[in-house]
Amino acid sequence: MILLFDMMDTVVVDPVAKELPGFFGMTTRELFAKRDPTAWRSFEVDAISETECLNRVFAEQGPFDHDAFRTCVRDAYRYVDGMRELLEELSAKGVEMHAFSNYPSWYKLVDERLGVSRYMPWTFVSFTTKVRKPDPKAYTRVLDTLGGPAERFLFIDDRDVNCAAARAVGMHAHRFSNTPDLRADLAGRGIV
């Protein structure tokens, strides 16, 4: 079975909830009430530049140091508890794995910080594929690239809507909540 991993809040802790509000000296609620919700999604599919995204996404905060912001985000990336060890185990067993993530060019910052590419390639990142989950095209691209049948894939993501989209094309899906539950699912499938 080929494993397809979402990244944020599945393999890597997403810094959005804690680090970004702290950078601006605000609560999460205050920050998200003032953001442009379309800017980040556009950046994730390379429709706008990083500079345009940062100028738009937090425009109400006024000008801010983009380099310091990027560094704040980069330094906050860390593995979800137990995931690095699980990826090491899967890699040692020769399990084929691919990143399948909605994320902008900053996936390179994640890899620079954590070295995820030691375990799997960043094969299906929205920045390079130009399509975001749960769009069915994101899943059919996986099947077209790696070859079917869909039943040979296990998609792992923390969002129900993304898991439902994977199941709709015939993939297996695990809705991620924590590493022990994922490990138990993988054990039940004879993968670990």
N, C-alpha and C positions, 0 to 999 in steps of 0.2 A: 504494500500500500504506500502511496506517495502522500506525504504530509504537506499541507499548505497552511502556513502560519500567518495570521494577521500579526502586526507588530505592536501597536500601541495598546496598552493595557491587556495584552495577551503575552507577549514576550518581554516587552519593555514598558516600564511605568511611564505613562504619559505625563509630562510636566505641566500640563495646562492647568490643572486644578489648584496646585499649590505654588509652584515657582513663578508662573506668569503674574498672578495677582500680587505676589510679594514684590516683584520687580517694579510694579507701578504703585505699590503702597495702597492697594485696594483689596476688598474682599472679592471672591470669585463672582458673586452675584453682581456687584458694582461693575466689575470689569466686563462681564458678558452682556450686561444691559447696554453698554456703550460701544460694542464692537460691530463691525460690518460682517455679517455672517457669510456673505458671498465671497469675500476676498480670499480666505483660507482655502475654500474649495477650489477656487480658480487657480491658486498657487499649486495645489495638489496635482493638478493635471497640466501644469506648465502653460496655462493660458495667460498668466501674468507673471512678471518678474518678482523676485524676493523683495526688492525695494518698493515696488508698487503695492505688493501685499501688505508690507509693514506700514506703509503710509496710509493705506485704506483701513486695515483691520482695526487699528486702534487710533483712528484719526481724531477722535474726541479728546484723547489724552494730550494732543499737541505733539510737537517734535520730540523725539527721544533718540537715544544712541542705539542705532541698529546693531552695531558690532557688540556692544555690551549685552544687548538683549539676546542675540544669537549665542553668545558665550554663556549666558545664564541658562538658556535652554539646553545647550550642549552639556554643560556640567551637571545638569539635573538628570540626564538619562541614566537609568540603572535597570538591571534585570528585575522582572517580577520574581518574587521569592521562589527559589527552587528551579526556575526555568533554565538558567545557565547549566546547572548540573544535569537536567533532563536532556537538554540539547547535546551536551557532551556524550551522554549515554547513547542517545539515538545515533549520533554521528559515528561513535565507535562501533555500533552494530551495523553501520552501512545503510541506514534508512535514508531514502531519498527525501529531501525536504526543500521547500522553496518559500521565500517570503512572498506574501500576497497581501499587500497593504495599501491603504489610501494614505499617501504621504508625499510631501513635496521633495525637492532636492535635498532637504535636510536629512533624508535617509542616510546620506553620506556622513553626516555628523554623528548619527546613531552608530554607524559602523566604525567610524574613527574612535569613538568613545568606548564601545563595547565589543567590537570585533565579531559581530553576528555572522559575517561572511565566512568565518572559520567553520561554521556549521551548515550554512545554506546560502545559496546565491539570492540576491535581491531580484529575482526573475520577474515578478509581477507587481511592481510599484506603480501607483497611479501616475506619478510624475513621468515615467517612461512609457507606460501603456496608453496614457491619455484618457483613461476611463476609470471611474470610481465604482467600488462596490456600493450598493447592491445591484447596479446595472447588470442585466444578464450578459451583456457583451464582455464584461470583465471575466466571467466564469467560462464563457465559450472560448475566449482567447486562451485560457489555460488548457482547455481540451484540445484546441487546434494546435497549440505549441508543443504540448507534451504528449499528445495522443490519448485517445480514449481507451477503454470505455470510462465513463464518468465514475462508475462504481469503484474504480481503483484509487480514488482520491479521498482523503479525509481532510476537510477544511476545518480549521480551528480559529475561532473568532469570539470576541466578547460581546458582540451585538447580535441579538435575535434576528433582526432583519437581514443581516448578511448571511447568517446560517440558513435561513429560510430560502434565500436566493440560491445558495449552493445546492440545497436539497431539490429545488425546482429543476435544476439541470441534471439531477441524478447522482450528485456527489453525496458522500457521507459528510456529516457535520457534527462538530462538538462545540456547544456553546460554552466558552471558557469562563469559569468563575475563579478557579484557583488551580495551582499546580498539582496538588494531591488528587483532585477529581480527574484532571486530565490524565495523570499517570495511571489511575485506576481504569479509565476508559481504554487507554493504549494497552494496558495489561490484558484487559478483557478481549481485545482484538488480536492478542498474541504478538504485539509489536515490541513491548518491553517485558 
